[in-house]
């Protein structure tokens, strides 16, 4: 496997640390074909002006964040703008102390495109939009020095801006866009910075916004989602395919002790859900991630909010064998043993490429490693790909640093050996893959 060392190093460090790397995911992608195909269908709908809303449900370490990152990277390659944020005690969907606005700020901070994948892409998007309009006018035969060039560009800019006036808060959004365009024309970087400050929701009071921009409206905890819809419409006008919003760690809403506060957050989710499915939003996709408990618990989870429970509960015909991946909730199933076998091979190759050695780990070694991992007591319900990956990378690190050791000796040590349990009989089925062609 030929992989840049920078990418290989990022992959190994991130995976061993239990986090999802931002780059290099195609090198380690295994399984999840059905789930990815379901999202690809959504992306096609969004690019044609539709909207989509999805939950990803899976326990800790099951691959939710990995799938989220895969879809995020794919969307950027297809010309989408993406935003992502993790919820926390300080970041919620709704709050009385600015927690909803804090989530909005995080989303804007992490706004990314293909040319700016690490976030902070809002000024780039705005400048690219104005520059693309100027290029189109020039391509039609009007020289930059033509006396009507600036007026023509301005007319086309205002045509895009005026199309947003009919949306909720559209007039104010359009007015601030106009301020940015004029600052761009005048080369006024200070004014551009003030406009970006407004877009990022950083003005604490209307008085301050009025003083610096002449705008008496600011983005608040109550209406931040309306501005997400405005951004999705604007990004389409600016030449992008649409906007995808990824929000992880829904469990932080589940953990809110106050029932009324939890219900307010679930009501915000209901608003997003209804907008996307009823056609009130366009060029917008929203993906929320959480554990099965924080979604399906009828006492504190999303299902405790009856309006959402009645919409999201699976029908009578969906089973683990015949999943409905077009339903709002995509429930992640564990990776199969053979998929984990393929994943360990990929990790062996990347590790060997990073440290420039010829791997000595054989198919039989990897099968034995997985037999031991899946032989742990309770592994059928507790073990996750994250834990297996961390153990395997640690094993590779030890072998690299101690070339005199044999993998069989390490696997037989107290750190890796476990008493034989009935669960190991399931893992022993790996034996039939001894001739598996990888």
C-alpha positions in Angstrom: 0.0 0.0 0.0 1.5 3.3 -1.1 0.4 6.0 1.4 2.2 9.3 2.3 4.0 9.1 5.6 2.2 12.2 6.9 -1.2 10.5 6.2 0.0 7.1 7.7 1.3 8.8 10.8 -2.0 10.7 11.3 -4.0 7.5 10.9 -1.9 5.5 13.3 -1.8 8.3 16.0 -5.5 9.0 15.7 -6.7 5.4 15.7 -4.5 4.5 18.7 -5.8 7.5 20.5 -9.3 6.4 19.9 -10.3 9.3 17.7 -11.3 9.5 14.0 -8.7 11.0 11.7 -9.7 13.8 9.4 -7.6 12.5 6.5 -6.7 9.1 5.0 -10.1 7.4 5.7 -10.3 5.6 2.3 -7.2 3.7 3.3 -8.9 2.0 6.2 -12.6 2.0 5.1 -14.1 -1.5 5.6 -17.8 -2.4 5.5 -20.7 0.1 5.9 -21.4 -0.2 2.2 -25.2 -0.2 2.7 -25.2 2.8 5.0 -22.9 4.8 2.7 -25.2 4.0 -0.3 -28.2 5.3 1.8 -26.3 8.6 2.4 -25.3 8.9 -1.3 -29.0 8.8 -2.2 -29.6 11.6 0.3 -26.8 13.7 -1.2 -28.2 13.4 -4.7 -31.6 14.6 -3.4 -30.0 17.6 -1.6 -28.0 18.6 -4.7 -31.2 18.8 -6.7 -32.8 21.2 -4.1 -34.2 18.8 -1.6 -33.5 18.3 2.0 -32.6 15.3 4.3 -32.6 14.5 7.9 -30.9 11.4 9.4 -30.0 9.9 12.8 -27.0 7.6 13.1 -27.4 5.3 16.1 -24.6 3.2 17.5 -22.9 2.5 20.8 -19.6 4.1 21.7 -16.8 3.0 19.4 -19.1 1.4 16.9 -18.0 3.7 14.0 -20.5 6.5 14.1 -17.9 9.2 14.0 -15.9 7.3 11.3 -19.0 7.1 9.1 -19.7 10.7 9.7 -16.2 11.7 8.6 -16.4 9.5 5.5 -19.6 11.2 4.4 -18.2 14.6 5.3 -15.2 14.1 3.1 -17.3 12.7 0.2 -19.6 15.7 0.3 -16.7 18.2 0.1 -15.3 16.3 -2.9 -18.8 16.7 -4.5 -18.8 20.5 -4.1 -20.8 20.7 -0.9 -20.2 23.0 2.1 -20.1 21.1 5.3 -20.4 22.1 9.0 -19.8 19.9 12.0 -20.0 20.2 15.8 -19.9 18.0 18.9 -22.5 18.8 21.5 -21.3 19.3 25.1 -22.7 20.7 28.4 -21.8 24.2 26.9 -23.2 23.4 23.4 -26.8 22.3 22.9 -29.5 22.9 20.3 -31.4 25.1 22.7 -30.6 26.8 26.0 -31.2 29.7 28.3 -27.5 30.7 28.6 -26.4 30.8 24.9 -25.8 27.0 24.5 -27.7 26.9 21.2 -25.7 29.9 19.9 -22.5 28.2 21.1 -23.4 25.2 18.8 -24.0 27.6 15.9 -20.6 29.3 16.5 -18.9 25.9 16.5 -20.7 25.0 13.2 -19.5 28.2 11.6 -16.0 27.8 12.9 -15.9 24.3 11.4 -17.5 25.4 8.1 -15.4 23.6 5.4 -15.1 23.1 1.6 -12.9 21.0 -0.6 -10.3 23.8 -0.9 -10.5 24.5 2.9 -11.2 21.2 4.5 -10.0 22.0 8.0 -12.7 24.6 8.7 -12.8 28.4 8.8 -13.9 28.6 5.2 -16.6 31.3 5.5 -14.5 34.2 4.2 -13.1 32.0 1.4 -16.7 31.1 0.4 -17.8 34.8 0.4 -14.7 35.9 -1.6 -15.0 33.0 -4.0 -18.7 33.9 -4.6 -17.9 37.6 -5.5 -14.9 36.5 -7.6 -16.9 34.0 -9.5 -19.5 36.6 -10.4 -16.7 38.9 -11.6 -15.2 36.1 -13.7 -18.5 35.3 -15.3 -19.1 38.9 -16.3 -15.5 39.1 -17.7 -16.0 35.8 -19.6 -19.0 37.3 -21.4 -16.7 39.8 -23.0 -16.8 42.8 -20.7 -13.3 43.9 -19.7 -12.5 44.7 -16.1 -11.7 48.3 -17.1 -15.1 48.7 -18.8 -17.1 51.5 -17.1 -20.2 49.2 -16.8 -18.2 46.2 -15.3 -18.7 47.1 -11.7 -22.3 48.0 -12.2 -23.0 44.7 -13.9 -21.3 42.7 -11.2 -23.2 44.6 -8.5 -26.6 43.9 -10.3 -25.9 40.2 -10.3 -24.7 40.2 -6.7 -27.9 42.0 -5.6 -30.0 39.6 -7.7 -28.7 36.7 -5.6 -29.1 38.7 -2.3 -32.7 39.9 -3.1 -33.8 36.3 -3.8 -33.3 35.6 0.0 -35.5 38.4 1.2 -38.6 36.2 1.4 -37.1 33.8 3.9 -37.3 34.2 7.6 -34.6 36.7 8.6 -33.7 36.8 4.9 -33.8 40.6 4.7 -31.3 41.1 7.5 -29.1 38.3 6.1 -29.2 39.9 2.6 -28.4 43.3 4.1 -25.2 42.0 5.8 -24.2 40.2 2.5 -24.5 43.6 0.8 -22.2 45.2 3.4 -19.6 42.4 2.8 -19.8 43.0 -1.0 -19.3 46.7 -0.7 -16.4 46.2 1.8 -14.9 43.7 -0.8 -15.1 46.3 -3.5 -13.6 49.0 -1.4 -10.8 46.8 0.0 -12.1 47.5 3.5 -10.7 44.6 5.5 -11.9 46.0 8.8 -15.5 46.1 7.6 -15.2 42.6 6.2 -14.0 41.5 9.6 -17.0 43.1 11.3 -19.4 41.4 8.9 -17.7 38.0 9.5 -18.1 38.7 13.2 -21.8 39.1 12.7 -22.1 35.9 10.6 -20.3 34.0 13.3 -22.8 35.1 15.9 -20.2 37.0 18.0 -22.1 40.3 18.6 -23.4 40.1 22.2 -25.9 42.9 21.8 -28.0 44.5 19.1 -26.6 47.9 20.3 -23.0 46.9 19.4 -24.1 45.5 16.0 -26.0 48.7 15.3 -23.0 50.8 16.2 -20.4 48.9 14.1 -22.6 47.7 11.1 -25.8 49.7 11.2 -27.7 46.4 11.6 -30.1 46.2 14.5 -30.4 42.4 14.4 -28.1 39.7 15.7 -28.0 35.9 15.6 -29.4 34.5 18.9 -30.0 31.3 20.8 -33.6 31.2 19.5 -33.1 31.8 15.8 -29.7 30.4 14.9 -31.2 27.5 13.0 -33.1 29.9 10.7 -29.7 31.3 9.6 -28.5 27.7 8.8 -31.3 27.5 6.3 -30.4 30.9 4.9 -26.8 29.7 4.5 -27.9 26.6 2.6 -29.9 28.7 0.2 -27.0 31.2 -0.2 -24.3 28.5 -0.8 -26.4 27.1 -3.6 -26.6 30.6 -5.2 -22.8 30.9 -4.7 -22.2 27.8 -6.8 -22.0 25.0 -4.3 -24.1 21.8 -4.3 -25.6 22.4 -0.9 -25.0 22.3 2.8 -24.5 19.3 5.1 -24.7 19.8 8.9 -23.2 17.1 11.1 -23.9 17.1 14.8 -22.4 14.4 17.1 -22.7 13.5 20.8 -26.4 13.7 21.2 -25.8 12.0 24.5 -25.1 15.4 26.0 -28.8 16.3 25.5 -29.8 12.9 27.1 -27.6 13.8 30.2 -29.4 17.2 30.8 -30.9 16.8 34.3 -33.7 19.2 33.8 -36.7 17.6 31.9 -38.0 20.9 30.5 -34.6 21.8 29.1 -34.3 18.4 27.5 -37.8 18.7 26.0 -36.8 22.2 24.5 -33.8 20.6 22.8 -36.0 17.8 21.4 -38.5 20.4 20.2 -35.6 22.0 18.2 -34.8 18.6 16.7 -38.5 18.2 15.8 -38.4 21.6 14.0 -35.4 20.6 12.0 -36.9 17.2 11.2 -40.2 18.8 10.0 -38.5 21.5 7.9 -36.4 19.0 6.0 -39.1 16.4 5.4 -41.9 18.9 4.6 -39.9 20.8 2.0 -39.5 24.0 4.1 -35.7 23.7 3.7 -33.7 23.3 0.5 -30.2 22.2 -0.4 -29.8 21.2 3.3 -28.9 17.9 4.9 -28.8 17.4 8.7 -27.2 14.3 10.4 -27.3 13.7 14.1 -25.3 11.0 15.9 -26.0 9.4 19.2 -26.1 6.1 21.1 -29.2 3.8 21.0 -29.9 4.7 24.6 -30.0 8.5 24.1 -32.3 8.0 21.1 -34.6 5.2 22.2 -34.9 5.7 26.0 -38.5 6.6 26.5 -37.8 8.2 29.9 -35.0 10.7 29.0 -34.0 10.1 25.3 -35.4 11.4 22.1 -38.3 8.9 22.3 -39.4 10.6 25.5 -40.7 13.4 23.3 -43.9 11.9 21.9 -43.9 13.9 18.6 -40.5 12.5 17.7 -41.1 9.0 19.0 -44.2 8.6 16.8 -42.2 9.7 13.8 -39.0 7.7 14.4 -40.1 4.4 15.8 -39.3 1.6 13.4 -42.1 -0.2 11.6 -43.2 -3.8 12.1 -41.3 -5.2 9.1 -37.8 -3.9 9.8 -35.4 -6.4 11.4 -31.7 -6.8 12.0 -31.6 -9.0 8.8 -33.8 -6.7 6.7 -33.0 -3.2 7.8 -34.8 -0.2 6.3 -31.9 2.2 5.5 -34.3 4.7 4.0 -35.8 5.3 7.5 -34.8 8.4 9.5 -32.6 6.3 11.9 -29.7 4.3 10.6 -28.7 1.8 13.2 -25.1 0.6 12.9 -24.6 -3.1 13.2 -21.2 -4.5 14.3 -18.6 -5.1 11.7 -18.4 -8.8 10.8 -15.4 -11.0 11.7 -14.3 -11.1 8.1 -14.5 -7.3 7.8 -12.4 -7.0 10.9 -9.9 -9.4 9.4 -9.6 -7.2 6.3 -9.2 -4.1 8.5 -6.3 -5.6 10.5 -4.6 -6.4 7.2 -4.9 -2.8 6.1 -3.5 -1.6 9.4 -0.6 -3.9 9.1 0.3 -2.6 5.7 0.0 1.1 6.8 2.1 0.5 9.9 4.8 -1.3 7.8 4.7 1.6 5.3 5.1 4.2 8.0 8.1 2.6 9.7 9.6 1.1 6.5 9.7 -2.6 7.4 8.4 -5.8 6.0 5.5 -7.0 8.1 5.8 -10.5 9.5 2.2 -10.7 10.7 0.5 -13.5 8.9 -3.2 -14.2 8.2 -3.1 -16.9 10.9 -1.7 -14.3 13.4 -4.5 -11.9 12.7 -7.1 -14.7 13.0 -5.6 -15.7 16.3 -5.6 -12.1 17.5 -9.3 -11.7 16.6 -10.2 -15.1 18.2 -8.7 -13.8 21.5 -10.4 -10.3 21.2 -13.8 -11.8 20.5 -13.2 -14.5 23.2 -13.5 -11.9 26.0 -16.4 -12.4 28.3 -19.2 -10.2 27.1 -17.6 -9.4 23.8 -20.7 -10.0 21.9 -22.3 -6.9 23.4 -19.4 -4.8 24.7 -16.5 -5.0 22.4 -16.3 -2.4 19.6 -14.1 -1.8 16.5 -12.4 1.1 18.4 -11.1 -1.3 21.1 -9.9 -3.9 18.7 -8.1 -1.3 16.5 -6.3 0.2 19.5 -5.2 -3.2 20.7 -4.0 -4.2 17.3 -2.0 -1.0 16.7 -0.4 -1.5 20.2 0.5 -5.0 19.2 2.1 -3.7 15.9 4.0 -1.1 17.9 5.4 -3.6 20.3 6.5 -5.9 17.5 8.2 -3.1 15.7 10.1 -1.9 18.8 11.0 -5.5 19.8 11.8 -7.4 16.6 13.1 -10.3 18.6 9.6 -11.1 19.8 7.2 -13.3 18.0 3.5 -12.4 17.7 2.5 -15.9 19.1 4.5 -15.1 22.3 2.7 -11.8 22.8 -0.7 -13.2 22.1 0.0 -16.0 24.6 1.0 -13.6 27.3 -1.3 -12.6 30.2 -2.1 -9.3 28.5 -3.8 -11.0 25.5 -4.8 -14.4 26.7 -8.3 -15.1 28.2 -10.0 -18.2 29.4 -11.9 -20.1 26.8 -15.5 -19.1 26.7 -18.5 -20.1 24.6 -18.1 -16.8 22.7 -14.8 -18.1 21.3 -16.7 -20.7 19.4 -18.2 -17.9 17.3 -14.7 -16.4 16.8 -13.4 -19.9 15.8 -15.6 -19.6 12.7 -12.7 -17.5 11.3 -11.0 -20.7 10.6 -13.2 -21.1 7.5 -11.6 -17.9 6.2 -8.1 -19.4 6.2 -8.3 -19.5 2.4 -10.0 -16.1 2.3 -8.5 -14.0 -0.5 -7.6 -10.6 0.8 
